Structures are given as structure tokens and as C-alpha cells.
Amino acid sequence: MYKSIKRVRVVTQLICLAGFFILFARSGVQSEGALNPGKIPFYLDPLVLVSRLLADGSAEILFVLALIPVLLTLIIGRFFCGWICPMGAINQFLSHFSIRLGRKRENVATGLLKTKYMVLILILISAAFAGNMGMVLDPFSLLGRTSAVLMIPGSKNLLTEALPGAIRLQAEVVGVFFLLILALNFFKRRFYCNYVCPLGAFYGLLARFSLLSFRSEQECNGCDACARHCTYGGSLAGEYSKQDCTVCFNCVTECDRNSVGFSSPRLVPQQRIDLGRRGLFGSIGAGALMLMVPMVSYSKKASRRLFARPPGSVNENDFLDRCIRCGLCVQTCPTNFIQHAGLETGVEGLWTPVVNASAGYCEDECRRCTDGCPTGAIESLSLTEKRYFKIGTAEVDRSRCRPFAEGVNCTICTDACVPRAISYREIDTVNYRGDPVRVNGIFVDSTLCNGCGICEFKCPRTDVPGIVLRSVAEQRESPF
């Protein structure tokens, strides 16, 4: 019977893993007013709910779904990590593959198992006081962000040579970061899940109070067969850690003597979660250092920001509090206009969404990104609201714009501009040979420009565009 349960677990993991990618790939293709399917996995993540509540004390009603796995954890144990979590499934399969390659059994790394609780403390402090920087390590955010640069349209960032190098670099950095996490499974079994994952730490704390627990029966001879495929390397003979057990049933199926049973956790010795003074104060100190990052960031000191946010973005302070770097808005954008930020937003804004008009533009009939944010960092806008929303303002660079710099007529941006904010009128200048000429100069009406970026995207210059999108006069729900 237990082998059948194990098979059901493996099938469930595969279904949940495939379901995550299907929902994520279909994000933004729902009908008007319908729930964005890509947001569903994030509504099941209680850590997203907790970080949102700590940040601004509010959350969407659908976050009540996160209470379902929480309640089940209090009954069954830390089943979510071993049955549902897509990142857990990937790490589990890779760890199993590494064992197949002949890796010897590992002893329980008790010290390392505690580090995920330090990561959890750091994230909670960050969410309460310094924004959601720590959520880059949340499993759903991690997998979503990586999927956004590996799935359509994000995969084009890696394959299209015409895209700016900075965009391709960010896609490569996100991809390498994810591959590094996967590679650590060949160093330690389920490395990310056991030693880093903050959601796993959250469920681990709850699992200590669950109603069910594994135990060794009197028939146990201490052979440690139960530890052969244990997800954290533990043994019921003396190294059982209730908070790290993912209820995978590997120990039950591996035991030839049928000496693994179930019991109330009160009757089973459990390892304490003791971070020690150094670990506790170290994690609190790291959280305090994160409070200082926005204060010393050059993006905060700059008198004029070099980046702009997607339409519907709330004011910058609230944006950093709410954004979990999940990449859903990047995935939903059909033109590659929305990209992951590098250090242009400061350290505190790493991998948050910014717009890049050299890679794409904001379509007039599109509002996918405003429906795709699970945390409200980008608020939902109707098409009417979105059309009046101002992302920024286009500015003509006269040192590069062809009519001004080369003395030749070029009206491509004027023809492409949807709100007709760009016009031209005759100017006297000199051409590239030094001869005086009269051409049509390009001018932008800042009161009409909504910052869609199509002018920069369509600019025929292949080096640096002659007209660029700036965050000047951007409109948000409240001032920056």
C-alpha cells in the first residue's frame, strides 16, 4: 500500500510541476475581467501572504487559499514541500538522479538545516521594514522569475542578438542563478529545500505541531535503510527531524522489516530548532543591514531616476514593499517591454520590473501586466485608465536624432506614435557633409506623451536611439 502512496506522490509532484508551468505560460491570455491563471500558485504561498501583511497590512481576498496548505500541514506535516511544491519536485528529481550516479549516503547536516530559519527571519524583517528583497529566494518567485526568462517571450532575450546587451545579461544572470541552485543538489541532497528555502522553514515550524509523525517500531534493528532515500538524510533510528520530514514515504517503502509506523509527535523525540545566539542575532543583524541598503543606494540619491516602471505601478516605496520579483509581469508582456531590473534601480530593486523601450513598447490595447501582479505592486487598470496612465515622457536626443544630427528627414517615430504626441516642423541645420539644409525636426508634446516607448523602439538608429523614454512626469497612484 505504501509503495502505491509513494507512486501517487511522484505523480502528484509531476502534475503540480506541469500545472505551474502551464498556468504561468497562460498568464495574460484570459478574457477581460477573468482571474489571471499565473497568479494562482502565488495565492497558495503563505509566505507571500505574510510578507504582504507585514509590508502594508493588506492582501487580496484570494490569499485565503494560502490557509489551505497551512491547515493541512498542521494535520499531516510538511507535505507541501514533498507533494505540491514545483521547486521541491525539481530538486527531488535531481537529488534522486545524483544518488543514481552513485553518491554515498550523507549524514544529517544539522547545522546547515538551521540556515533556512535564519533566511526566514531575514525575509520577515525585510518585509516589515525594508521591502521584499528577501523574496527573491521564495520558491514560487524563484521559479516564476526564471521561467520568465526561459519561456516565451522571455526566451527571445537569450536568442535574439538584436536585443540590448544589458537585457540579455540580466536574463543570463537569472538563469545562471537558478542553475547554480540546481547544481547544489549534487553537493547535498535537496540543498535549496533543506538549507535555504524560507517557505520550507515556514512549513517546518508548523509541522512541529502536526498531528501525525513517523516512528520506528520495536522490530527496527537500526539498519538505517529508512535513511537511504530520506529527503533530508535523516534516520528514524535516532536522527529524525519532524520539521524537515516532507512526508514522502520513502522511509516506509525502503524498510524491509515493516518497522516504520505512525504516532503522535508527542511520543516521538524531535530535534530542537536551536539557532544559538550567534545564529539568531546574526540573522537579525543581517536583516538590520538590509534596512540600510535603501539608504545608501545610489538610486535613492540620484536627483533623476534612469528607470521607469510598468503602467499601474504604485509609488516606489510601496512598490518595493509589495514586489516579490516573481517575473509574472515580465512573462505576460507580449512585446518584451517589461524586463528584470539590474542595478539601475539600486540593490533594493534588483530583479524588480522596469520598462525598456529599446526591447519593446507598450501596446495600446494591452493591459496584461496590470492584471498579472499577485501582490498589488502593479495595480489593475482598465483599458481606459491605462491609456491615460503616464509611464514617462519621450525625449529627443538632438546629438543622435537624424534630422538634427545628420540633416536628413526621418519621421518614423512620428508615424508610429499612437497618441500623436510627436510632430515635426522645418528646421535649418547642416547635413553630414556640412552643407546647410532644411529638414523636418522632431518635437515631443509632453502633455500628450504617455510613455509607451514605441518611438524609441522604432527608431532606425542601430547604436543608440535618437529618441528615448525617460521617467520624467511619470504618473503613479501617489508621488514617487
C-alpha positions in Angstrom: 0.0 0.0 0.0 2.8 2.4 0.9 4.5 1.9 -2.4 1.2 3.0 -4.0 1.2 6.1 -1.9 4.7 6.9 -3.0 3.7 6.5 -6.6 0.8 8.8 -6.0 3.2 11.3 -4.5 5.5 11.2 -7.6 2.5 11.6 -9.9 1.2 14.5 -7.8 4.6 16.2 -8.0 4.7 15.9 -11.8 1.2 17.2 -12.1 1.9 20.2 -9.9 5.1 20.9 -11.7 3.5 20.8 -15.1 0.5 22.7 -13.7 2.8 25.6 -12.6 4.4 26.0 -16.0 1.0 25.7 -17.8 -0.6 28.3 -15.6 2.5 30.6 -15.9 2.6 30.2 -19.7 -1.1 31.1 -20.0 -0.8 34.1 -17.8 -2.2 37.2 -19.6 -4.3 35.2 -22.1 -7.5 35.2 -20.0 -10.7 37.0 -21.1 -11.5 40.5 -19.8 -12.2 40.5 -16.0 -11.2 36.9 -15.5 -8.5 35.7 -13.0 -5.0 35.6 -14.4 -4.1 31.9 -14.1 -0.4 32.7 -13.5 -1.4 34.3 -10.1 -3.0 31.1 -8.7 0.3 29.4 -7.4 1.2 32.6 -5.6 -2.2 32.7 -3.8 -1.2 29.3 -2.3 2.0 30.6 -0.9 1.6 31.7 2.8 4.9 33.4 2.8 3.7 35.8 0.1 0.7 36.5 2.3 2.7 37.0 5.4 5.2 39.3 3.6 2.3 41.3 2.1 0.7 41.7 5.6 4.0 42.8 7.1 4.6 45.3 4.3 1.3 47.2 4.3 -1.2 45.2 6.3 -3.4 44.3 3.4 -3.9 41.4 0.9 -6.3 40.3 -1.7 -9.2 38.0 -0.6 -7.9 35.1 -2.7 -4.9 34.9 -0.4 -7.2 32.9 1.9 -6.3 30.0 -0.3 -2.9 30.0 1.4 -4.6 28.9 4.6 -5.4 25.5 3.0 -1.9 24.1 2.9 -1.3 25.7 6.3 -4.2 23.8 7.9 -3.2 20.6 6.1 0.4 21.0 7.4 -0.9 21.2 11.0 -2.6 17.8 10.4 -0.2 15.9 8.1 3.1 17.6 8.5 5.3 19.3 5.9 3.7 17.6 3.0 3.6 20.7 0.8 7.4 20.5 0.1 7.3 16.8 -0.8 4.0 16.7 -2.7 3.0 20.1 -4.1 5.9 22.5 -4.4 7.2 22.6 -8.0 10.7 23.7 -6.9 10.6 20.8 -4.4 9.8 18.4 -7.3 12.7 19.6 -9.4 15.2 19.4 -6.6 13.8 16.0 -5.5 14.2 14.5 -9.0 17.7 15.9 -9.4 18.7 14.6 -6.0 17.4 11.2 -6.9 19.4 11.3 -10.1 22.6 12.2 -8.2 22.0 9.2 -5.9 21.6 7.0 -9.0 25.0 8.2 -10.1 26.5 6.5 -7.0 26.7 9.3 -4.4 27.1 7.8 -1.0 24.6 8.4 1.9 25.0 11.7 3.6 25.0 12.3 7.4 22.4 14.8 8.6 23.8 18.3 8.3 22.2 19.6 11.5 24.0 22.9 11.3 23.0 23.5 7.7 19.4 22.6 8.3 19.1 25.6 10.6 20.2 28.1 8.0 16.8 28.2 6.3 15.2 29.5 9.5 17.8 32.3 9.5 16.8 33.1 5.9 13.1 33.2 7.0 13.9 35.6 9.9 15.8 37.8 7.5 12.9 37.9 5.0 10.3 38.7 7.6 12.5 41.6 8.9 13.0 42.8 5.4 9.3 42.6 4.6 8.4 44.5 7.7 10.9 47.4 7.4 13.0 47.3 4.2 10.9 46.0 1.3 10.7 42.5 -0.2 14.3 42.0 -1.3 14.4 38.7 0.5 11.5 37.2 -1.5 14.0 36.6 -4.4 14.6 33.3 -2.5 10.9 32.3 -2.3 10.4 29.1 -4.3 7.5 30.4 -6.4 9.2 33.7 -7.0 12.4 31.9 -7.9 10.8 29.6 -10.4 8.5 32.2 -11.8 11.3 34.7 -12.4 13.4 32.0 -14.1 10.5 30.9 -16.2 10.0 34.4 -17.4 13.5 34.4 -19.0 13.3 30.9 -20.3 9.7 30.8 -21.6 8.1 32.8 -24.4 8.5 35.7 -24.7 11.4 35.7 -22.3 13.4 33.1 -24.2 13.8 35.6 -27.0 16.0 37.6 -24.7 18.6 34.9 -24.9 18.3 34.1 -28.6 17.8 37.5 -30.2 21.1 39.2 -30.9 19.3 42.5 -31.7 18.2 43.0 -28.1 20.3 45.3 -25.9 23.2 43.5 -24.2 22.0 44.6 -20.7 18.7 42.8 -21.2 20.4 39.6 -22.4 22.8 39.9 -19.5 20.0 40.0 -16.9 18.3 37.0 -18.5 21.6 35.1 -18.3 22.2 36.2 -14.7 18.8 35.0 -13.6 19.3 31.7 -15.5 22.8 31.1 -14.0 21.5 31.8 -10.5 18.8 29.2 -11.0 21.2 26.6 -12.5 23.6 27.1 -9.6 20.8 26.3 -7.1 20.0 23.1 -9.1 23.7 22.2 -9.3 23.9 22.2 -5.5 21.7 19.1 -5.4 24.8 17.2 -6.5 26.6 18.5 -3.4 23.9 18.0 -0.9 20.6 16.3 -1.3 17.8 18.8 -1.9 20.2 21.6 -1.0 17.9 24.5 -1.6 14.9 22.9 0.0 16.7 21.7 3.1 19.1 24.6 3.8 17.8 27.8 2.0 14.1 27.7 1.2 12.2 30.2 3.5 8.9 28.7 2.6 10.2 25.3 3.7 11.3 26.8 7.0 7.8 28.3 7.5 6.2 24.9 6.9 8.8 23.3 9.1 7.8 25.4 12.1 4.2 24.5 11.5 5.0 20.8 11.1 6.4 20.5 14.6 2.8 20.8 15.8 1.2 18.4 13.2 -1.0 15.6 14.4 0.9 12.8 12.7 4.6 11.7 12.9 6.7 8.8 11.7 8.3 6.5 14.3 10.4 3.3 14.4 8.7 0.2 15.8 10.2 -2.5 18.1 11.1 -4.6 15.1 13.7 -1.9 14.0 17.2 -3.2 14.0 18.9 0.1 13.3 20.0 -0.8 9.7 19.2 2.8 8.6 17.5 1.6 5.4 14.9 4.3 6.1 17.6 7.0 5.6 18.7 5.7 2.2 16.3 8.0 0.3 15.2 10.3 3.1 14.8 13.8 1.6 17.0 15.4 4.3 19.2 12.4 5.1 17.7 11.6 8.5 17.0 8.3 10.2 14.2 7.1 12.4 16.7 5.3 14.5 18.0 8.5 16.1 18.2 11.4 13.6 14.5 12.0 13.0 13.7 15.7 12.5 10.0 16.3 12.3 10.3 19.8 10.9 12.4 18.6 8.0 10.4 15.5 7.1 8.4 16.1 3.9 6.1 13.1 4.3 7.5 11.5 1.2 7.0 7.9 2.5 10.5 6.9 1.2 11.4 5.6 4.7 8.3 3.4 4.8 8.9 1.8 1.4 12.6 1.3 2.0 12.2 -0.6 5.3 12.2 -4.4 4.7 11.1 -5.2 8.2 7.9 -3.1 8.2 9.2 -1.3 11.3 8.1 2.2 10.4 4.9 3.3 11.9 2.9 6.4 12.8 2.4 8.2 16.1 1.5 11.4 17.8 4.5 13.8 17.6 4.5 14.0 21.4 5.6 10.3 21.6 8.5 10.8 19.2 11.7 12.5 20.2 12.2 15.6 18.0 15.3 17.7 17.2 15.0 21.2 18.6 15.3 24.2 16.3 18.1 25.9 18.2 19.8 28.6 16.2 22.0 29.6 19.0 22.8 33.1 20.0 25.1 33.7 17.1 22.6 32.3 14.5 19.7 34.3 16.0 21.5 37.6 16.4 23.3 37.0 13.1 20.1 36.7 11.1 18.6 39.7 12.9 21.8 41.7 12.2 21.6 40.7 8.5 18.0 41.9 8.5 19.2 45.2 10.0 21.8 45.6 7.3 19.1 45.2 4.7 17.3 48.1 6.3 20.3 50.2 5.5 20.6 49.2 1.8 17.9 51.7 0.5 19.6 54.5 2.5 22.9 54.1 0.8 21.7 53.1 -2.6 22.7 55.5 -5.4 19.2 55.1 -6.9 17.8 56.9 -3.9 20.4 59.7 -4.0 20.0 60.3 -7.7 18.1 63.5 -8.5 16.7 61.9 -11.6 16.0 58.2 -12.0 17.2 56.4 -15.0 14.4 53.8 -15.0 10.6 53.7 -15.4 8.1 51.2 -14.0 5.2 49.4 -15.9 1.8 51.1 -16.1 -0.2 50.8 -12.9 2.9 50.7 -10.6 2.3 52.2 -7.1 4.6 54.7 -5.6 8.2 53.5 -5.4 8.3 52.9 -1.6 5.2 50.8 -1.7 6.3 49.1 -4.9 9.5 47.8 -3.3 7.4 46.7 -0.2 5.0 44.7 -2.4 7.0 43.4 -5.3 8.2 39.8 -4.8 10.3 39.6 -8.0 8.1 36.8 -9.4 8.5 37.7 -13.0 4.8 37.3 -13.9 4.6 40.8 -15.4 7.7 40.1 -17.5 6.1 36.9 -18.7 2.8 38.5 -19.6 4.2 41.4 -21.6 3.9 40.4 -25.3 6.5 42.8 -26.6 9.4 42.4 -24.1 8.7 46.0 -22.9 8.9 44.9 -19.3 12.2 43.5 -18.1 14.0 42.4 -14.9 16.0 45.3 -13.4 19.7 45.2 -12.8 21.5 47.6 -10.5 20.0 50.6 -12.2 17.2 50.5 -9.6 19.7 50.1 -6.7 20.4 46.9 -4.8 17.0 47.1 -3.2 15.3 46.9 -6.6 17.2 44.0 -8.1 15.1 41.9 -10.4 12.0 44.1 -10.0 10.2 45.0 -13.2 11.3 48.0 -15.3 10.4 49.0 -18.8 12.9 49.1 -21.6 11.8 50.8 -24.9 14.8 49.5 -26.7 13.4 46.0 -26.4 9.7 46.6 -26.9 6.9 49.0 -26.3 3.6 49.2 -24.5 0.7 48.1 -26.8 -2.3 50.4 -26.7 -4.8 47.5 -26.4 -2.8 45.6 -23.8 -3.3 45.5 -20.0 -1.9 42.1 -19.2 0.8 43.3 -16.8 -1.8 45.2 -14.7 -3.8 42.0 -14.3 -0.8 39.8 -13.7 0.6 41.1 -10.4 -0.3 38.9 -7.4 0.7 41.4 -4.7 -0.7 44.7 -6.0 2.7 46.3 -6.8 1.2 46.9 -10.2 -2.5 47.7 -9.7 -5.2 46.5 -12.1 -6.2 49.1 -14.7 -9.0 49.1 -17.2 -8.0 50.0 -20.8 -9.4 53.5 -20.4 -7.4 54.0 -17.2 -4.3 52.5 -18.7 -4.5 54.8 -21.8 -4.4 57.8 -19.5 -1.7 56.4 -17.4 1.7 58.1 -18.0 4.7 55.7 -17.8 7.1 58.6 -18.6 8.0 61.0 -21.4 9.9 60.6 -24.6 12.8 63.0 -25.1 14.6 63.8 -28.3 18.4 63.4 -28.2 19.5 66.1 -30.8 23.0 64.7 -30.9 21.7 61.5 -32.3 18.3 62.2 -33.8 18.9 62.0 -37.6 17.2 65.3 -38.6 19.2 67.2 -36.0 22.5 65.2 -36.1 22.7 64.3 -39.8 20.5 66.8 -41.5 18.3 64.1 -43.2 14.5 63.7 -42.9 13.2 60.9 -40.7 9.7 60.7 -39.4 9.4 57.0 -38.3 8.7 57.9 -34.7 6.1 60.4 -35.7 4.3 57.9 -37.8 4.4 55.2 -35.1 3.2 57.5 -32.2 -0.3 56.4 -31.2 -1.3 59.4 -29.1 0.2 61.8 -31.7 2.4 63.3 -29.2 5.3 63.6 -31.7 5.2 66.1 -34.5 7.7 67.7 -36.9 8.4 71.1 -38.2 11.0 72.5 -40.5 14.4 73.5 -39.0 17.6 74.8 -40.6 20.7 72.7 -39.9 23.6 71.2 -41.7 23.9 67.7 -43.1 26.8 65.2 -42.6 28.8 67.0 -45.4 28.5 70.3 -43.7 26.0 71.8 -46.3 23.1 73.9 -44.9 19.8 72.1 -45.3 16.2 72.5 -44.3 14.6 69.3 -42.8 11.7 68.2 -40.6 12.8 68.3 -37.0 11.2 66.0 -34.4 9.4 67.6 -31.3 7.5 65.9 -28.5 4.5 67.3 -26.8 5.0 66.1 -23.2 1.3 66.7 -22.3 0.2 64.1 -24.9 3.0 61.6 -24.5 2.0 58.6 -22.3 5.5 57.0 -22.3 4.5 53.9 -24.4 8.1 53.8 -25.8 7.1 52.9 -29.4 9.1 55.9 -30.7 12.4 54.6 -29.1 11.6 51.0 -30.2 11.0 52.1 -33.9 14.0 54.5 -34.1 16.1 53.3 -37.0 19.4 54.0 -35.3 21.2 50.7 -34.5 23.6 52.1 -31.9 21.8 54.5 -29.5 18.2 55.7 -30.3 17.7 59.3 -31.2 14.6 59.5 -29.0 14.4 57.8 -25.6 11.9 57.2 -22.9 12.5 58.8 -19.6 10.6 58.6 -16.3 10.0 62.4 -16.4 6.5 63.3 -15.3 5.5 59.7 -14.7 2.1 59.1 -13.2 1.6 56.7 -10.2 -1.1 56.3 -7.7 0.9 58.8 -5.5 4.1 60.8 -5.9 7.4 58.9 -6.1 
